[in-house]
Amino acid sequence: MSDSATPQGPLLQVASLRFGWDSRSAPLLDIEALSLAAGESLFVCGPSGCGKSSLLGLLGGVHLPQQGSIRLLGRDLVNLGRQQRDRLRGDHIGFIFQQFNLIPYLSVEDNVLLPCRFSARRAERARQLDADPRRSAQRLLDRLGLDPALARRQAMELSVGQQQRVAAARALIGCPELLIADEPTSALDGDSQHAFLELLSEESRRARSALLFVSHDRSLASRFDRCLELQPPVRSAPGSRS
Ligand SMILES: Nc1ncnc2c1ncn2[C@@H]1O[C@H](COP(=O)(O)OP(=O)(O)OP(=O)(O)O)[C@@H](O)[C@H]1O
């Protein structure tokens, strides 16, 4: 059941993390400890501007903290160069972005297969499920509720709800150990939001991926194993100068 590339211990482990965009101000993020086990689901919430997206950028190795460590599969991102971090992210993390970030002129299917073009590991894991990764992509899209007739359409021709399903399939292809979703349901009404979350949870369990889901909507929290609530950043006192 355990992947040979996965060492013992948590999938993700953060310790004494401090991060700010402006090093002269109080840190935006100050997290003493945070960990996520393989297959676990974590809900991250907090008011607008508290640093949810910034935290995801740190966990994915896009940015580095001023202090602390961020271990993914036992490797501290802080000690890795940019290329190594990009590689680790491509191999082990599937991202669903707030605006989906699909490539508009590529077909739905080619969008889903993008991680397999950038990561040999993701391509290999997709091939383990089906020798033809296109069929893996189609099956994922089908389970996520996208009409198979849309697979050859350009992504820009889809509705927001359909694009969301494509973005989820792209994040899930090749069964990454960690799935990170940044407010992917914010454009949907309540019922569609819950239905999508249900599908996403089911597919992440099927892929044995841990799920880190960000939203400002606390009503979704009960659907996850654990919740981390971020606090708004401390503002400087009026009249104080940095
Ligand atoms: N690339 C950047 N450069 C400088 N400041 C940034 C950058 N990205 C975000 N910030 C600042 O960091 C703070 C937190 O932003 P972030 O997007 O992480 O918050 P959030 O909790 O995800 O907000 P929302 O719920 O509105 O999406 C904001 O004050 C924002 O202006």
The ligand as an ORCA input file, in Angstrom:
! r2SCAN-3c Opt
* xyz 0 1
  N       3.213     38.280     -4.809
  C       2.936     39.104     -3.796
  N       3.715     40.161     -3.533
  C       3.472     41.002     -2.494
  N       2.430     40.840     -1.635
  C       1.608     39.790     -1.863
  C       1.814     38.881     -2.921
  N       0.835     37.934     -2.885
  C       0.058     38.264     -1.845
  N       0.516     39.383     -1.229
  C      -0.068     40.024     -0.035
  O      -0.122     39.069      1.013
  C      -1.323     39.184      1.753
  C      -2.028     37.825      1.786
  O      -2.424     37.477      0.471
  P      -2.982     36.017      0.136
  O      -3.387     36.028     -1.299
  O      -2.004     35.002      0.584
  O      -4.261     35.976      1.099
  P      -5.544     35.033      1.055
  O      -5.851     34.676      2.468
  O      -5.318     33.898      0.097
  O      -6.629     36.027      0.468
  P      -7.992     35.714     -0.356
  O      -8.889     34.885      0.539
  O      -8.548     37.099     -0.582
  O      -7.604     35.021     -1.628
  C      -2.146     40.281      1.065
  O      -1.988     41.469      1.825
  C      -1.520     40.420     -0.300
  O      -1.576     41.748     -0.753
*
